[in-house]
Amino acid sequence: MSHEASFAAVAIFTAFVLGVLGLSFWLGRHGQSAAAYYAAHGQIHWFVNGIAFAGDYLSAASFLGICGMIAFSGYDGFLYAIGFLAGWIVALFVIAEPIKALGTYTLADALASRFGSRGITLAVAISTLVVSIFYLIPQMVGAGALVTPLLGLPHAAGVVLVGVAVTLIVVTAGMVSTTWVQFIKGSLLVLFCGLLVALILARGLTVNTGDLTPQVRTVTPDGRVLVDGKPQSWEHDLRPVGTLSALPARYAGRTTTGPLGPLEYFSVLEDSTIVTWKSTRTADDRGVHVTYEPVTRSGAELLQPGGSFKGLRSGRLADRLDFASLMLALFCGTASLPHILIRYYTVKDAAAARKSTVTGIAAIGVFYVMTLYLGLGAMTSGALDPTDSNMAAPLLAKSFSTTLFALVSAIAFTTVLGTVSGLIMAGSGAVAHDLVSRVCGVPLTDHEKVRCGRIAAVCLGVVAMGLGILFKDFNVGFLVGWAFNIAASANLPALVMLLFWKRTTAAGIIAAVTVGMVASLGWILLSADTFEKVYGLSRDLAPVPFSQPGLVTIPLGFVVLVVVSLLTPPRPAR
């Protein structure tokens, strides 16, 4: 779809970004020591840390990806939100307080604390880098998706813009700056999403009375755009998409419902008829064609599970296992994400860790409830871009006003900044503190450890930019599922067993982390989704039975740890 930048949108966006960078430079005065750079001296207040948890966790996948999934697939997109939120139960009751007592800066510190093993540090540092990189991909894709309609720049420019901004944030002040960026971003995100929900309910539902004649857009392998089979330019807008074509019978003779209550909104939508969009990829000897076409569906169908997750309706065992595997990974992955776990080192004690987790859960829970309204509001707004599901929420805001669109896009951009800065912090700590200092044994002064972390942050930023450009056509919510699978498979078995099974050995932890990481990564690379969306091959060629590996690789990590620990002699703890 065509996108023209407005002066107001550019001004608001620029003010937000410059404000965040200015804060980063100001706080940079407090990030010169290793303790400040990697853990903010452990002096962050529990409430600030709790909102920063929300700011770190509510990534592009949450705001852009889930809203887009709901807007295009209905209720199934909300299942991602349920999985993301449920994972915090594991973090609260299993991980929060014990993890604070282990280590100082990184996840490898925690897992190697009992044994002082270089092997554990090496395995966990590599796992941290792999998970961070896989989580960085959807954030950078989301950044590119935001900048295209807001500033009128190409996707790659948006990816480079966020990459440079985040690298500056991390390099200048480390965890101090990252924490406050995440705190501000988490607060603004919840506040403005609440404003959007209020506007959605006040507007109610409106029938589109314009020309709803179906139009089909096809993108050919050579980049040509066909609308109804006729060549067009990218500037050709399809007729309004994501619209209501009929209201319930009780609104006969009316084209709008007027304001609706929170529950009334669902009941009216359930009895309405809605035009949504689907994409189809077909391959031939010339390459891959992508076709976008309208689909008219009832509201009742869209509010039922099974619109996107075929396993909920198809009856096929493989589809059911794929869905169960994804939900397991989302549930277990939260407590295994390195960039989330290192936030526990920024508070002073275990009690503060617990209270910050509760605060984070409250903010995250409120936000995820609102994503259902945002996604459904975008579905019926008439403002969807069928070629980019990641833009559903910002374009919903644009349907109210350009100013709100600019504000929401700027906040979404800071959402990407906050999450990416946390990921790069985790990755830079894994390189400087774990690999260089602990594994390689390079003696580093406090100042040198910070400088090494900053160099690693720059390198990770460059890698993230490249991957964000490469994966531009993927839904960010879908991509983040991969990161959760790898994190849960590699890290959760080692964390849980170290905390609760005294017979755990260093060899068992090394084996569990390595096998879980390699098995989950290998499964993803051999899955049908990867074959189709990355390699451009037929899904039928994939050797694994379903795409999400967690159902197999998470239990595998526990089994490997137990077996190897029993086969190796226990070593006295340090």
RODOFI-899602 format. One record per residue (C-alpha): x, y, z. Coordinates in Angstrom, 3 decimals, padded with zeros to 6 digits. Example, Ala and Ser with C-alpha at 12.3 -4.5 7.8 and 13.67 -1.06 7.14 Angstrom:
BEGIN
      east     north        up
   012.300  -004.500   007.800
   013.670  -001.060   007.140
***
This chain:
BEGIN
      east     north        up
   000.000   000.000   000.000
   001.147   003.574  -000.541
   002.500   005.478   002.432
   003.163   009.202   002.564
   005.020   010.746   005.458
   003.445   013.739   007.196
   005.366   016.539   008.883
   003.518   015.999   012.194
   004.274   012.280   012.181
   007.955   012.856   011.436
   008.221   015.576   014.119
   006.597   013.468   016.848
   008.612   010.402   015.940
   011.886   012.365   015.878
   011.125   013.937   019.254
   010.534   010.508   020.817
   013.717   008.991   019.442
   015.885   011.998   020.317
   014.388   012.038   023.801
   015.291   008.400   024.341
   018.829   008.922   023.040
   019.231   012.056   025.153
   018.219   010.107   028.258
   020.723   007.425   027.330
   023.615   009.887   027.046
   022.630   011.591   030.302
   022.549   008.281   032.148
   025.831   007.263   030.516
   027.655   009.044   033.324
   026.509   006.272   035.678
   027.501   003.294   033.522
   031.293   003.360   033.588
   031.970   000.370   035.905
   031.172  -003.262   035.075
   028.660  -003.477   037.936
   026.843  -000.413   036.591
   027.104  -001.372   032.916
   025.800  -004.944   033.278
   023.571  -004.761   036.380
   022.962  -001.073   037.237
   024.717  -001.666   040.588
   021.712  -003.780   041.644
   020.028  -000.604   042.890
   016.958  -000.329   040.625
   013.722   000.078   042.634
   011.461  -002.982   042.428
   008.539  -001.020   040.919
   010.725   000.539   038.226
   012.201  -002.884   037.515
   008.720  -004.415   037.308
   007.558  -001.919   034.693
   010.916  -002.367   032.956
   010.141  -006.112   032.871
   006.976  -005.215   030.986
   008.883  -002.825   028.745
   011.472  -005.501   027.989
   008.959  -008.303   027.473
   006.273  -006.428   025.518
   008.259  -006.516   022.340
   007.385  -006.007   018.689
   006.001  -009.545   018.788
   003.513  -008.542   021.469
   002.374  -005.180   020.137
   002.759  -005.587   016.376
   002.715  -009.358   015.907
  -000.178  -010.371   018.160
  -002.393  -007.474   017.061
  -001.668  -008.395   013.447
  -002.443  -012.062   014.023
  -005.771  -011.240   015.672
  -006.619  -008.752   012.898
  -006.052  -011.353   010.169
  -006.846  -014.664   011.907
  -009.198  -013.778   014.749
  -009.070  -015.357   018.182
  -006.079  -017.610   017.448
  -003.711  -014.646   017.617
  -004.818  -014.109   021.222
  -003.582  -017.610   022.092
  -000.050  -016.268   021.684
  -000.850  -013.621   024.308
  -002.164  -016.293   026.681
   001.010  -018.320   026.239
   003.272  -015.301   026.740
   001.458  -014.289   029.938
   001.203  -017.800   031.393
   004.972  -018.141   031.194
   005.336  -015.557   033.937
   003.812  -018.003   036.410
   006.930  -020.142   035.987
   009.116  -017.076   036.403
   007.294  -015.995   039.592
   007.032  -019.301   041.441
   010.132  -021.121   040.190
   012.838  -018.733   039.044
   012.494  -015.207   040.493
   013.983  -015.493   043.996
   016.503  -018.336   043.447
   018.010  -016.726   040.348
   018.766  -013.544   042.301
   020.989  -015.543   044.659
   023.031  -016.962   041.767
   025.551  -015.036   039.706
   026.189  -011.378   039.187
   025.721  -010.281   035.577
   024.678  -013.091   033.199
   022.702  -016.337   032.922
   025.983  -018.244   032.604
   026.959  -016.843   036.024
   023.861  -018.420   037.542
   024.241  -021.859   035.962
   027.995  -022.069   036.622
   027.831  -020.664   040.151
   027.795  -024.024   041.951
   030.600  -025.623   039.969
   032.760  -022.847   038.554
   032.825  -024.760   035.264
   034.215  -023.183   032.105
   032.270  -025.758   030.095
   028.968  -024.546   031.548
   029.915  -020.923   030.925
   030.832  -021.689   027.303
   027.628  -023.649   026.579
   025.329  -021.100   028.224
   027.080  -018.129   026.613
   026.607  -019.668   023.160
   022.976  -020.458   024.013
   022.471  -016.839   025.120
   023.855  -015.549   021.825
   021.697  -017.918   019.735
   018.493  -017.050   021.636
   019.286  -013.321   021.555
   019.903  -013.378   017.802
   016.683  -015.302   017.101
   014.759  -012.859   019.303
   016.416  -009.896   017.621
   015.079  -010.883   014.187
   011.378  -010.097   014.855
   012.239  -006.878   016.663
   014.202  -005.568   013.702
   011.518  -006.709   011.250
   008.992  -004.765   013.330
   011.202  -001.678   013.224
   011.322  -001.764   009.443
   007.560  -002.274   009.239
   006.971   000.818   011.389
   009.251   003.214   009.583
   007.885   002.477   006.101
   004.429   004.082   006.602
   005.551   006.607   009.213
   008.517   008.207   007.470
   008.018   006.968   003.910
   011.366   005.135   004.020
   012.085   001.597   002.785
   012.099  -001.349   005.191
   015.894  -001.577   005.255
   016.182   002.072   006.328
   013.951   001.412   009.330
   016.027  -001.585   010.355
   019.264   000.421   010.133
   017.700   003.335   012.033
   016.665   001.206   015.007
   019.945  -000.708   014.896
   022.006   002.460   015.174
   019.755   003.968   017.882
   019.821   000.831   020.031
   023.553   000.394   019.678
   024.031   003.970   020.904
   021.746   003.291   023.896
   023.626   000.175   024.945
   027.099   001.530   024.249
   026.567   004.777   026.155
   025.086   003.600   029.457
   024.431  -000.136   029.478
   021.846  -001.478   031.916
   021.142   001.862   033.590
   019.969   003.442   030.360
   018.299   000.234   029.162
   016.238  -000.005   032.359
   014.876   003.521   032.152
   014.168   003.258   028.429
   012.198   000.090   029.146
   010.386   001.713   032.086
   009.279   004.712   030.000
   008.376   002.544   027.034
   006.367   000.062   029.146
   004.419   002.869   030.831
   003.633   004.653   027.563
   002.693   001.457   025.764
   000.087   000.442   028.346
  -001.243   004.016   028.607
  -001.698   004.625   024.878
  -003.059   001.135   024.205
  -005.675   001.878   026.861
  -006.500   005.110   025.003
  -006.855   003.167   021.714
  -009.193   000.644   023.344
  -011.350   003.485   024.703
  -011.548   005.009   021.213
  -012.464   001.638   019.670
  -015.340   001.169   022.108
  -016.505   004.763   021.646
  -016.561   004.383   017.857
  -018.301   001.024   017.957
  -018.701  -000.936   014.716
  -019.515   000.581   011.341
  -020.531  -001.036   008.049
  -018.438  -000.088   005.032
  -020.858   001.298   002.456
  -018.281   001.740  -000.304
  -017.319  -000.582  -003.148
  -016.452  -003.965  -001.636
  -015.962  -005.743  -004.956
  -013.221  -008.315  -004.243
  -009.777  -007.411  -005.535
  -006.875  -009.844  -005.606
  -003.291  -008.620  -005.466
  -000.465  -010.886  -006.657
   003.242  -010.212  -006.295
   005.223  -012.085  -008.940
   008.805  -013.366  -008.448
   010.190  -010.486  -010.515
   008.508  -007.919  -008.242
   005.594  -006.974  -010.512
   002.254  -006.246  -008.826
  -000.980  -007.490  -010.379
  -004.411  -006.395  -009.131
  -007.151  -008.590  -010.545
  -004.552  -009.846  -013.004
  -003.661  -006.390  -014.338
  -000.214  -004.829  -013.842
  -000.137  -002.086  -011.210
   002.419  -000.143  -009.203
   002.914  -000.580  -005.458
   001.183   002.786  -005.060
  -002.144   001.243  -006.102
  -004.239   000.923  -002.949
  -006.682  -001.912  -002.702
  -010.201  -000.949  -001.729
  -010.727  -000.674   002.054
  -009.803  -003.923   003.758
  -010.628  -005.233   007.179
  -014.243  -004.080   007.105
  -017.732  -004.964   008.285
  -020.059  -005.890   005.468
  -023.129  -006.488   007.666
  -024.253  -005.737   011.233
  -026.571  -007.988   013.306
  -030.302  -007.959   012.513
  -031.066  -005.812   015.564
  -029.276  -002.923   013.827
  -031.416  -003.189   010.674
  -031.417   000.068   008.722
  -028.341   001.391   010.531
  -024.735   001.516   009.364
  -023.165   002.015   012.786
  -023.729   000.714   016.290
  -022.548   003.788   018.166
  -020.551   003.371   021.403
  -020.334  -000.168   022.802
  -019.415  -001.613   026.189
  -016.408  -003.950   026.628
  -018.527  -007.140   026.569
  -021.186  -005.781   024.196
  -018.439  -005.200   021.610
  -017.794  -008.960   021.388
  -021.466  -009.916   021.222
  -022.163  -007.489   018.348
  -019.021  -008.564   016.500
  -020.007  -012.221   016.886
  -023.245  -011.638   014.922
  -021.607  -009.497   012.199
  -020.085  -010.370   008.816
  -016.476  -009.319   008.231
  -014.164  -009.100   005.214
  -010.643  -010.244   006.163
  -007.586  -011.147   004.100
  -005.418  -014.158   003.516
  -002.165  -014.704   001.626
  -001.238  -017.692  -000.498
   002.269  -018.586  -001.642
   002.689  -020.657  -004.797
   005.974  -021.721  -006.327
   006.812  -022.499  -009.933
   009.946  -022.554  -012.087
   010.023  -018.739  -012.050
   009.947  -018.409  -008.254
   007.374  -017.753  -005.520
   004.124  -015.871  -006.184
   002.333  -014.289  -003.216
  -001.394  -013.677  -003.651
  -003.530  -011.591  -001.281
  -007.270  -012.074  -001.522
  -010.341  -011.074   000.521
  -012.292  -013.645   002.527
  -015.764  -012.990   003.954
  -016.264  -014.677   007.313
  -018.756  -014.515   010.160
  -017.784  -012.896   013.426
  -018.677  -016.089   015.286
  -016.122  -018.000   013.237
  -013.398  -015.418   013.852
  -014.005  -015.471   017.614
  -013.520  -019.240   017.778
  -010.159  -021.047   017.981
  -008.871  -022.720   014.838
  -008.682  -019.892   012.324
  -004.884  -019.974   012.223
  -003.918  -023.011   014.296
  -005.237  -025.818   012.127
  -004.615  -028.362   014.854
  -007.627  -027.033   016.761
  -010.012  -028.026   013.963
  -008.275  -030.250   011.409
  -008.159  -033.348   013.598
  -004.687  -034.246   012.258
  -002.345  -035.467   014.974
   000.616  -033.522   013.547
  -001.346  -030.265   013.627
  -002.417  -030.848   017.212
   001.129  -031.651   018.286
   002.389  -028.503   016.546
  -000.067  -026.338   018.505
   000.655  -028.087   021.814
   004.385  -027.724   021.193
   004.083  -023.981   020.579
   002.015  -023.429   023.738
   004.531  -025.431   025.793
   007.401  -023.343   024.414
   005.615  -020.065   025.192
   004.796  -021.261   028.706
   008.332  -022.445   029.440
   010.276  -019.920   027.400
   009.639  -016.786   029.466
   011.616  -018.063   032.450
   014.446  -019.086   030.094
   015.052  -015.876   028.145
   018.511  -014.468   029.021
   017.516  -010.824   028.545
   014.618  -011.291   030.996
   016.638  -013.212   033.592
   019.430  -010.632   033.799
   016.879  -008.057   034.979
   016.819  -009.877   038.335
   020.405  -008.734   038.920
   019.351  -005.071   038.809
   017.451  -005.186   042.147
   018.981  -005.458   045.588
   017.526  -008.694   046.999
   015.197  -011.686   046.473
   012.164  -009.880   047.934
   012.600  -007.046   045.433
   012.929  -009.638   042.660
   009.594  -011.180   043.666
   007.790  -007.834   043.926
   009.137  -006.651   040.587
   007.889  -009.884   038.994
   004.379  -009.334   040.387
   004.399  -005.747   039.109
   005.535  -006.934   035.698
   002.803  -009.592   035.537
   000.120  -006.993   036.358
   001.266  -004.595   033.617
   001.756  -007.377   031.059
  -001.630  -008.937   031.855
  -003.484  -005.649   031.358
  -001.701  -005.104   028.058
  -002.485  -008.573   026.673
  -006.193  -008.201   027.451
  -006.123  -004.974   025.453
  -004.480  -006.682   022.440
  -007.747  -008.547   021.808
  -009.615  -005.250   021.398
  -006.776  -003.766   019.351
  -006.640  -006.727   016.977
  -010.397  -006.901   016.477
  -010.588  -003.117   016.162
  -007.950  -003.256   013.422
  -009.853  -006.102   011.734
  -012.936  -003.881   011.357
  -011.204  -000.520   010.864
  -010.970  -000.571   007.073
  -007.292   000.351   007.380
  -005.454  -002.987   007.136
  -002.530  -003.461   004.789
  -002.977  -007.016   003.461
   000.707  -007.196   002.565
   001.932  -006.517   006.123
   000.163  -007.948   009.155
   002.698  -006.272   011.466
   001.183  -002.826   010.781
  -002.339  -003.608   012.040
  -002.097  -001.660   015.323
  -000.401   001.506   013.956
  -002.816   001.650   011.000
  -005.708   001.240   013.442
  -004.431   004.364   015.206
  -004.193   006.112   011.816
  -007.899   005.433   011.236
  -008.572   007.836   014.152
  -005.992   010.546   013.408
  -002.540   011.078   011.944
  -001.313   012.453   015.259
  -002.386   009.324   017.137
  -000.777   007.226   014.416
   002.503   009.092   014.901
   002.332   008.743   018.691
   001.525   005.037   018.601
   004.181   004.362   015.956
   006.771   006.277   017.968
   005.836   004.304   021.088
   005.987   001.074   019.090
   009.422   002.127   017.888
   010.569   002.699   021.473
   009.068  -000.736   022.199
   011.525  -002.149   019.701
   014.327  -000.018   021.167
   013.672  -001.265   024.700
   013.556  -004.948   023.800
   016.494  -004.854   021.402
   018.627  -002.990   023.938
   017.883  -005.711   026.513
   018.788  -008.426   024.026
   022.029  -006.747   023.016
   022.890  -006.245   026.702
   022.449  -009.990   027.288
   024.515  -010.812   024.212
   027.318  -008.373   025.002
   027.535  -009.731   028.557
   027.786  -013.268   027.182
   030.699  -012.239   024.950
   032.676  -009.977   027.283
   031.972  -011.384   030.734
   031.479  -015.074   029.872
   033.466  -015.944   026.735
   036.380  -013.498   026.871
   036.886  -013.198   030.630
   035.704  -016.560   032.016
   036.176  -019.085   029.205
   039.246  -017.675   027.448
   040.750  -016.503   030.722
   041.721  -013.086   029.371
   042.419  -010.837   032.377
   040.235  -007.751   032.030
   040.101  -004.733   034.263
   036.732  -003.262   035.122
   037.119  -000.646   032.407
   038.257  -003.218   029.818
   035.271  -005.459   030.553
   032.909  -002.573   029.818
   034.801  -001.663   026.633
   034.702  -005.280   025.456
   030.952  -005.387   026.092
   030.463  -002.228   024.050
   032.408  -003.668   021.108
   030.298  -006.832   021.296
   027.137  -004.684   021.362
   028.169  -002.959   018.129
   028.837  -006.315   016.432
   025.482  -007.714   017.576
   023.738  -004.578   016.331
   025.213  -005.066   012.858
   024.158  -008.745   012.799
   020.642  -007.788   013.922
   020.325  -005.243   011.115
   021.254  -007.821   008.484
   018.784  -010.393   009.793
   016.006  -007.802   010.087
   016.362  -007.011   006.398
   016.549  -010.695   005.399
   013.341  -011.733   007.230
   011.231  -008.681   006.323
   008.169  -010.648   005.106
   007.591  -012.645   008.318
   005.023  -011.936   011.038
   007.020  -010.925   014.108
   004.815  -012.941   016.478
   005.540  -016.068   014.462
   009.302  -015.413   014.516
   009.471  -014.911   018.266
   008.010  -018.405   018.757
   011.292  -019.775   017.436
   013.276  -017.877   020.091
   010.997  -019.183   022.856
   011.443  -022.759   021.635
   015.236  -022.516   021.659
   015.355  -020.745   025.041
   013.027  -023.240   026.732
   014.828  -026.246   025.240
   018.359  -025.063   026.056
   018.022  -023.196   029.348
   014.952  -024.309   031.310
   016.019  -027.919   032.083
   019.386  -026.731   033.384
   017.864  -023.936   035.477
   015.134  -026.047   037.069
   017.332  -029.050   037.812
   020.174  -026.924   039.201
   017.744  -025.287   041.618
   015.766  -028.363   042.672
   017.844  -031.535   042.122
   020.971  -031.886   044.244
   022.364  -034.710   042.079
   022.803  -032.348   039.089
   026.380  -032.301   037.806
   028.326  -029.879   035.658
   028.494  -032.432   032.833
   024.715  -032.838   033.003
   024.149  -029.088   032.647
   026.586  -028.818   029.720
   024.942  -031.747   027.949
   021.388  -030.468   028.539
   022.139  -026.951   027.295
   024.044  -028.183   024.247
   021.582  -030.901   023.224
   018.531  -028.699   023.833
   019.959  -025.830   021.802
   021.210  -027.949   018.891
   018.093  -030.142   018.758
   015.630  -027.233   018.786
   017.645  -025.206   016.274
   018.024  -028.218   013.984
   014.309  -029.020   014.230
   013.373  -025.462   013.280
   015.717  -025.488   010.281
   014.163  -028.767   009.089
   010.519  -027.764   009.715
   007.795  -027.264   007.116
   007.450  -023.570   007.978
   011.151  -022.990   007.320
   011.093  -025.013   004.114
   008.197  -022.932   002.803
   008.956  -019.433   004.111
   012.760  -019.388   004.204
   013.945  -021.885   001.595
   010.997  -021.372  -000.798
   010.470  -025.150  -001.036
   007.402  -027.339  -000.640
   006.258  -028.042   002.924
   006.000  -031.725   002.013
   009.793  -031.975   001.760
   010.291  -031.216   005.478
   011.612  -034.307   007.331
   010.131  -033.423   010.756
   006.428  -034.119   011.429
   005.519  -030.677   012.850
   007.167  -027.252   012.934
   007.394  -026.328   016.639
   010.084  -028.409   018.424
   009.353  -027.691   022.105
   007.193  -030.755   022.740
   010.175  -032.956   021.871
   013.236  -030.874   022.699
   012.224  -029.538   026.140
   011.669  -033.036   027.648
   014.802  -034.159   025.805
   016.824  -031.566   027.715
   015.541  -032.883   031.069
   016.209  -036.509   030.095
   019.744  -035.759   028.894
   020.554  -033.830   032.087
   019.300  -036.612   034.359
   021.052  -039.402   032.437
   024.386  -037.600   032.145
   024.277  -036.469   035.791
   023.683  -040.034   036.947
   026.550  -041.304   034.786
   029.053  -038.720   036.059
   030.383  -038.488   039.618
   029.105  -035.526   041.607
   031.669  -032.810   042.213
   031.660  -030.890   045.465
   029.920  -027.556   045.051
   032.034  -024.426   045.445
***
